[in-house]
Each structure stands twice: as C-alpha cells, then as structure tokens.
Amino acid sequence: MKKSLFTLAALSAFAAGAYAQSSVTLFGVVDAAVRQVKNGSAGSMKQLASGSNATSRWGLRGVEDLGGGLRAGFHLESGIGVDAGTTDAKFWGRRSTVSLIGGFGEIRLGRDYAPTEGNTYFQPFGAGRVGTSGIFTYGAGASLGSPVGTAPASTLRKDNSIGYFLPAMGGVYGQAMVSAGEGIDGNKYIGGRIGYAAGPIDVAVAVGNTDLVSGTDFKQSNVMFNYNFGFAKLHTFYDVKKWSPRQQKVLSVGATVPMGAGVFKLALANADRSGGAVGSGFGDADDSRLMAVGYEHNLSKRSALYTTYSRVTNKGAARSSVVLSAPAGMLGGETSTGLELGVRHRF
C-alpha cells in the first residue's frame, strides 16, 4: 500500500513538473432569448433564438512557456445553437489557430477574423443579432453580391491565414493578415488594422482587399472612434465596402450608459448603397436605417439578463432585417422589427 502511494505521488510530481509551464482553458458563452421578429410581408415569427446578446460558443485555448520569453499557443472555438443543440457547419469555424508569441508580438496561423472586421465588434450591441449594425457590415448583402459572400469565403473570417499582431506598445495595437486563396474565389485576402487605446479613447482604422478571380477586387475600409465619458460611452463606426460599381457606406453611432448593475444601450445606423442596378437591392435608392434600444442587467460577473428592441426601415429594393438574413417572403422597401428577452452566461 505504501509503495503504491509512493508511486502515485511520484507520478503526480512528475506530471506537475511536466505541465507546470503550460495551461489549457475551457471557455464559452451560452445565450438564449425569446424573440419575436416581423419582416414585412413575410409576417411575424416567434422563436427561441441562440446567441442574441453574445454568440453562443465553446472552445479550448492554451499556452506553453518555451523559455527565453517565447510561448506557443492555440485557440479552437466552435459556435453553438443553444435552441436546437446544433453546431456550425465548420466545427471550429469561429476560430482555429496556433501561435508563437514573444517580445516581437504574435504570429498566428489558421482560420481567424479579418482585421477589417475588428472594428465592428465594439459597438453597443456587439456582434449579437437584434440591434447590431452587423446586419449591414457582415450580414446578408454585406458582400455586395460578390463571391466573398459565397461559402466558404467570408467577409468576417479568413481560412488559410497568416496573421501578425503587434506587441504591447503603450496604447498602440495592430495586426496584419494575408490569406491564401487555395482555389477558393473570395478567400485570397490582405488587410491590416492599427489603433490606439489609452484612458477614455479607443480609435482604430482598418483596410482590406479580397482578390477575386471572377472580376473586380472587393475592398473594405473602416474607422472606429469610441470615447468613455464615465457616465456614458460613445460608440462611432464608419465602414465602406466597394465591389465596382457597387458600394455600401455604413455609419453607426451609439451609446452605452451604466445604470447600477446594468447598462442601457442605444444604436443608430444607416446603410447607404449605390452603383447597383435598379431593383438589385444595391441601387442608389436601396438604403436602410437601423434604430435599437436595449438594457442588460448583470446578475453576476458572468451572467446577465437582457432585452432589446430593434427596427430597420428599408427604401427602394433594400431587404435588410433585424436579424442577419431576411426571409424569402420579405419584399424590398419593407420594415423589419424585433423584440427579445434573454439570458447570457459566460464560463
């Protein structure tokens, strides 16, 4: 018995020594909401939606100290459909990267977020569904009908990418990315983002170009400026996408106001489209406007209740919805509204 205990203790000590310089973390978000959406002629739909306040997901990330200030890391992240117990078509579709990290910064390989999408997440309603200006910047139609929006290509994330992130430099931050097309039209990309965050200010600019074999390149540029007044935080964002002759300009302005254990949210956004043919949804008259208000009440550091109301007004042949993709029955120029109440838990 004593010998067994001694052996077990020795093995435990060996394992502790072997893994003392590395760590693996399980993390995620579980978010679900009761929602009602009305999309013009398509009518109303009541649903239990997943990931409205924060996209439901789970993942594994880890880091190992290699010595000499060098570390190796990985990040694997998968989307979850809490309402139906589903996962994304790509199991690690949200992110799958391996990194080398040191005083030089970080070199990251794999499927990752494009730099041009980095500025879109710092708006009042983040990358959630109802209320987010993301319906214009990476929802249906954000690719202007180009191959960038045809799976597996995307304006949001890039496969086969090599990324570089700046090391800590005061308040300066930034990244650059190139991704190989590997025969997929819409995935060959080059882009970068540079920003500065210090005190109440956070400002960043980003540019990107997707090389399209099928024709004119898809170009995107944007700027974010946020300012924290203490009693409230101002969020502003301006995004331009071009796929000649089509173009979309999105201006988003919002605020988050702390209220005790919670925060009140307000967002206004306008999508100005031009260059497309009449009736295409990308013509000069095919504009859309978003208005959203919401409240998030923190039950703890990890759990919250939230409610959001959003309204999208379309003109011409525009068919934007308060959710990322409008249903087939919705007609151009119709209004979309959404109301939801949900709970979010981070782990």
C-alpha positions as CSV (number, residue, x, y, z in Angstrom):
1,M,0.0,0.0,0.0
2,K,2.8,2.4,1.0
3,K,4.7,1.5,-2.2
4,S,1.6,2.3,-4.3
5,L,1.1,5.6,-2.6
6,F,4.7,6.5,-3.1
7,T,4.5,5.6,-6.8
8,L,1.3,7.7,-7.2
9,A,2.9,10.6,-5.5
10,A,6.0,10.4,-7.7
11,L,3.9,10.2,-10.9
12,S,1.8,13.2,-9.7
13,A,5.0,15.2,-9.0
14,F,6.4,14.3,-12.5
15,A,3.2,15.3,-14.2
16,A,3.1,18.6,-12.3
17,G,6.6,19.4,-13.4
18,A,6.0,18.4,-17.0
19,Y,2.9,20.7,-17.3
20,A,3.9,23.5,-14.9
21,Q,4.8,25.7,-17.8
22,S,1.6,25.1,-19.8
23,S,-2.1,25.7,-19.4
24,V,-5.4,24.8,-21.2
25,T,-8.6,26.7,-20.6
26,L,-12.2,25.6,-21.4
27,F,-14.3,28.7,-22.1
28,G,-17.6,29.7,-23.8
29,V,-20.9,31.5,-23.8
30,V,-24.4,30.1,-23.5
31,D,-27.0,32.6,-24.6
32,A,-30.7,32.1,-25.5
33,A,-33.6,34.5,-26.0
34,V,-37.3,34.5,-26.5
35,R,-37.8,36.6,-29.6
36,Q,-40.5,37.9,-31.9
37,V,-39.5,39.3,-35.4
38,K,-41.7,40.8,-38.0
39,N,-40.4,41.1,-41.6
40,G,-42.9,42.9,-43.7
41,S,-44.9,40.6,-46.0
42,A,-43.1,37.6,-44.5
43,G,-45.1,38.1,-41.3
44,S,-44.2,37.6,-37.7
45,M,-42.3,34.7,-36.2
46,K,-41.9,33.8,-32.5
47,Q,-38.8,31.8,-31.8
48,L,-36.2,30.8,-29.2
49,A,-33.0,32.2,-30.6
50,S,-29.4,31.4,-29.7
51,G,-26.7,34.0,-29.2
52,S,-28.5,37.3,-29.3
53,N,-26.5,39.2,-26.6
54,A,-23.3,37.3,-27.3
55,T,-22.8,34.5,-29.8
56,S,-23.2,31.1,-28.1
57,R,-19.9,29.2,-28.4
58,W,-17.4,26.9,-26.6
59,G,-13.7,26.5,-27.1
60,L,-10.3,25.5,-25.9
61,R,-7.3,27.7,-25.6
62,G,-3.9,27.2,-24.2
63,V,-0.3,28.5,-23.9
64,E,3.0,26.9,-23.2
65,D,6.1,28.7,-21.9
66,L,9.0,27.7,-24.2
67,G,11.6,29.8,-22.3
68,G,13.5,32.8,-23.3
69,G,10.3,34.9,-23.4
70,L,8.9,32.7,-26.2
71,R,5.5,31.0,-25.9
72,A,3.3,28.7,-28.0
73,G,-0.4,29.0,-28.0
74,F,-3.6,27.7,-29.6
75,H,-7.2,28.7,-29.9
76,L,-10.1,26.4,-31.0
77,E,-13.6,27.8,-31.0
78,S,-16.9,26.4,-32.2
79,G,-20.4,28.0,-32.5
80,I,-23.4,26.5,-30.6
81,G,-27.1,26.7,-31.5
82,V,-28.5,26.6,-28.0
83,D,-32.1,26.5,-29.2
84,A,-31.6,23.2,-31.1
85,G,-28.3,21.8,-29.8
86,T,-26.5,22.3,-33.1
87,T,-23.0,23.4,-34.1
88,D,-21.7,25.4,-37.0
89,A,-21.1,23.7,-40.4
90,K,-17.4,24.1,-39.7
91,F,-16.9,22.6,-36.3
92,W,-14.1,25.0,-35.3
93,G,-15.5,27.6,-37.7
94,R,-15.3,30.6,-35.3
95,R,-11.5,30.3,-34.9
96,S,-8.8,27.6,-35.2
97,T,-5.3,29.0,-34.8
98,V,-1.8,28.2,-33.5
99,S,0.6,30.9,-32.4
100,L,4.1,31.8,-31.5
101,I,4.2,34.7,-29.0
102,G,7.2,36.8,-27.8
103,G,8.6,40.2,-27.4
104,F,8.2,40.6,-31.2
105,G,4.5,40.2,-30.9
106,E,2.4,37.2,-32.1
107,I,2.4,35.2,-35.3
108,R,-0.9,33.4,-35.8
109,L,-1.7,30.7,-38.3
110,G,-5.1,29.3,-39.2
111,R,-8.7,30.4,-39.6
112,D,-9.1,33.8,-37.9
113,Y,-11.1,37.1,-38.0
114,A,-10.2,39.5,-40.8
115,P,-8.6,42.8,-39.5
116,T,-11.3,44.8,-41.3
117,E,-13.9,43.2,-39.1
118,G,-12.1,44.0,-35.8
119,N,-13.7,47.5,-35.5
120,T,-17.3,46.1,-36.0
121,Y,-17.4,44.4,-32.6
122,F,-17.0,47.5,-30.4
123,Q,-20.5,48.8,-31.0
124,P,-23.3,48.9,-28.3
125,F,-24.8,45.6,-29.4
126,G,-21.6,43.9,-30.4
127,A,-21.9,41.0,-32.8
128,G,-25.2,39.8,-31.5
129,R,-28.3,39.6,-33.6
130,V,-31.2,42.0,-32.9
131,G,-29.9,45.5,-32.5
132,T,-26.4,45.1,-34.1
133,S,-25.2,47.2,-37.0
134,G,-23.5,43.9,-38.1
135,I,-26.6,43.2,-40.2
136,F,-25.1,45.7,-42.6
137,T,-21.4,45.0,-42.2
138,Y,-21.3,41.2,-42.2
139,G,-24.9,40.1,-42.6
140,A,-26.7,39.1,-45.8
141,G,-25.8,41.5,-48.5
142,A,-22.6,42.8,-46.8
143,S,-20.5,41.2,-49.6
144,L,-22.5,43.3,-52.2
145,G,-23.3,40.1,-54.1
146,S,-19.7,39.3,-54.8
147,P,-18.1,35.8,-54.4
148,V,-16.8,37.0,-50.9
149,G,-20.2,36.1,-49.6
150,T,-20.3,32.6,-51.1
151,A,-19.3,29.8,-48.7
152,P,-16.7,29.0,-47.6
153,A,-15.5,32.6,-48.4
154,S,-16.5,35.3,-45.9
155,T,-16.1,39.0,-45.2
156,L,-15.9,38.1,-41.5
157,R,-13.2,35.4,-41.2
158,K,-10.5,34.0,-43.4
159,D,-9.2,30.5,-43.9
160,N,-5.6,29.7,-44.6
161,S,-4.4,32.9,-43.0
162,I,-1.1,34.1,-41.6
163,G,-1.5,37.0,-39.1
164,Y,0.8,39.2,-37.2
165,F,-0.1,41.2,-34.0
166,L,2.0,44.0,-32.5
167,P,3.5,43.5,-29.0
168,A,2.4,45.8,-26.2
169,M,3.5,49.3,-27.2
170,G,1.8,51.7,-24.8
171,G,-1.7,52.2,-26.2
172,V,-0.8,51.2,-29.7
173,Y,-2.2,47.9,-31.1
174,G,-2.5,46.5,-34.6
175,Q,-2.5,43.4,-36.8
176,A,-1.8,42.4,-40.4
177,M,-3.1,39.4,-42.3
178,V,-2.6,37.6,-45.6
179,S,-4.6,34.5,-46.6
180,A,-4.1,32.1,-49.4
181,G,-6.9,31.6,-51.8
182,E,-6.2,27.9,-52.4
183,G,-8.5,27.8,-55.3
184,I,-11.5,29.4,-53.4
185,D,-12.6,32.6,-55.1
186,G,-13.1,35.2,-52.3
187,N,-10.6,33.8,-49.8
188,K,-7.4,35.4,-51.1
189,Y,-7.1,38.4,-48.8
190,I,-4.6,41.0,-47.4
191,G,-5.5,43.5,-44.7
192,G,-4.4,45.4,-41.6
193,R,-5.6,47.3,-38.6
194,I,-3.9,49.9,-36.4
195,G,-5.3,51.5,-33.3
196,Y,-4.7,53.4,-30.1
197,A,-6.4,52.9,-26.8
198,A,-5.5,54.9,-23.7
199,G,-7.6,56.5,-21.0
200,P,-11.1,57.2,-22.4
201,I,-10.1,57.0,-26.1
202,D,-10.1,54.0,-28.4
203,V,-9.6,54.7,-32.1
204,A,-8.7,52.4,-34.9
205,V,-8.6,52.2,-38.7
206,A,-8.6,49.1,-40.9
207,V,-8.3,48.3,-44.6
208,G,-8.5,45.1,-46.6
209,N,-8.6,43.8,-50.1
210,T,-10.0,40.4,-51.3
211,D,-8.6,39.3,-54.7
212,L,-11.4,37.9,-56.8
213,V,-10.6,35.7,-59.7
214,S,-14.0,36.3,-61.1
215,G,-13.6,40.0,-61.5
216,T,-13.1,43.3,-59.7
217,D,-11.5,43.0,-56.2
218,F,-13.6,43.5,-53.1
219,K,-12.3,46.4,-51.0
220,Q,-13.2,47.4,-47.4
221,S,-12.1,50.1,-45.1
222,N,-13.4,51.4,-41.8
223,V,-12.7,53.6,-38.8
224,M,-13.8,53.3,-35.2
225,F,-13.8,56.0,-32.6
226,N,-15.1,55.4,-29.0
227,Y,-14.9,57.7,-26.1
228,N,-15.7,57.0,-22.5
229,F,-17.1,60.0,-20.6
230,G,-17.6,58.0,-17.4
231,F,-21.3,58.5,-17.2
232,A,-21.7,57.1,-20.7
233,K,-19.6,55.7,-23.6
234,L,-19.9,57.0,-27.1
235,H,-19.5,54.4,-30.0
236,T,-19.0,55.5,-33.6
237,F,-18.1,53.5,-36.6
238,Y,-17.9,54.2,-40.4
239,D,-17.4,51.3,-42.9
240,V,-17.0,51.4,-46.7
241,K,-17.2,48.4,-49.0
242,K,-16.6,48.5,-52.7
243,W,-17.1,46.0,-55.5
244,S,-17.3,48.1,-58.5
245,P,-19.6,49.5,-59.4
246,R,-21.5,48.6,-56.2
247,Q,-20.7,50.4,-52.9
248,Q,-22.1,50.5,-49.4
249,K,-21.3,53.1,-46.7
250,V,-22.4,52.4,-43.1
251,L,-22.4,55.0,-40.4
252,S,-23.2,53.7,-36.9
253,V,-23.5,55.9,-33.8
254,G,-24.5,54.7,-30.3
255,A,-24.0,54.9,-26.6
256,T,-23.8,52.6,-23.5
257,V,-24.9,54.1,-20.2
258,P,-24.1,52.3,-16.9
259,M,-27.2,52.1,-14.7
260,G,-26.4,50.4,-11.4
261,A,-25.9,46.7,-12.0
262,G,-26.8,47.1,-15.7
263,V,-26.2,49.1,-18.8
264,F,-28.6,50.9,-21.2
265,K,-27.8,50.7,-24.9
266,L,-28.8,52.8,-27.9
267,A,-27.7,52.5,-31.5
268,L,-28.5,54.2,-34.8
269,A,-27.0,53.1,-38.1
270,N,-27.5,53.9,-41.8
271,A,-26.5,51.9,-44.8
272,D,-26.1,54.0,-47.9
273,R,-25.9,51.8,-51.1
274,S,-25.1,52.8,-54.6
275,G,-23.9,51.7,-58.0
276,G,-26.1,48.6,-58.5
277,A,-28.9,48.2,-61.0
278,V,-32.4,49.3,-60.1
279,G,-34.2,46.6,-58.2
280,S,-31.0,44.8,-57.2
281,G,-31.0,45.9,-53.6
282,F,-27.7,47.7,-54.2
283,G,-29.0,50.7,-56.2
284,D,-28.8,54.3,-55.3
285,A,-32.3,54.3,-53.7
286,D,-31.8,51.0,-51.8
287,D,-30.8,52.3,-48.4
288,S,-31.6,51.0,-44.9
289,R,-31.7,52.5,-41.4
290,L,-31.5,50.8,-38.0
291,M,-32.6,52.0,-34.6
292,A,-32.1,49.9,-31.5
293,V,-32.5,50.2,-27.7
294,G,-31.8,47.7,-25.0
295,Y,-30.9,47.0,-21.4
296,E,-28.5,44.5,-20.0
297,H,-28.7,43.6,-16.3
298,N,-25.7,41.8,-14.7
299,L,-26.7,39.1,-12.2
300,S,-23.0,38.4,-11.6
301,K,-19.7,38.9,-13.5
302,R,-20.6,36.0,-15.8
303,S,-24.4,36.0,-16.0
304,A,-26.9,38.6,-17.3
305,L,-30.5,39.2,-18.4
306,Y,-31.1,41.4,-21.4
307,T,-33.8,42.8,-23.6
308,T,-33.6,44.5,-27.0
309,Y,-36.0,46.3,-29.4
310,S,-34.8,47.0,-32.9
311,R,-36.4,48.4,-36.1
312,V,-35.0,48.5,-39.6
313,T,-36.5,50.8,-42.2
314,N,-35.8,50.0,-45.8
315,K,-36.1,52.0,-49.0
316,G,-36.3,51.0,-52.6
317,A,-35.4,47.3,-53.1
318,A,-33.5,47.0,-49.9
319,R,-34.4,44.0,-47.8
320,S,-32.3,44.3,-44.6
321,S,-33.8,42.6,-41.5
322,V,-33.2,43.0,-37.8
323,V,-31.6,39.5,-38.0
324,L,-28.7,38.8,-40.2
325,S,-30.7,37.3,-43.2
326,A,-34.1,38.4,-44.4
327,P,-36.7,35.7,-45.1
328,A,-37.6,35.0,-48.7
329,G,-41.2,36.4,-48.3
330,M,-40.0,39.8,-47.3
331,L,-40.3,42.4,-50.1
332,G,-38.0,45.3,-50.9
333,G,-38.7,48.5,-49.0
334,E,-40.5,46.9,-46.1
335,T,-39.9,47.4,-42.4
336,S,-38.4,44.8,-40.0
337,T,-38.8,44.8,-36.2
338,G,-37.6,42.6,-33.4
339,L,-38.1,42.3,-29.7
340,E,-36.3,39.8,-27.4
341,L,-35.7,38.9,-23.8
342,G,-32.8,36.6,-23.0
343,V,-30.2,35.3,-20.6
344,R,-26.5,35.0,-21.2
345,H,-23.9,33.0,-19.2
346,R,-20.1,33.1,-19.7
347,F,-17.8,30.3,-18.5
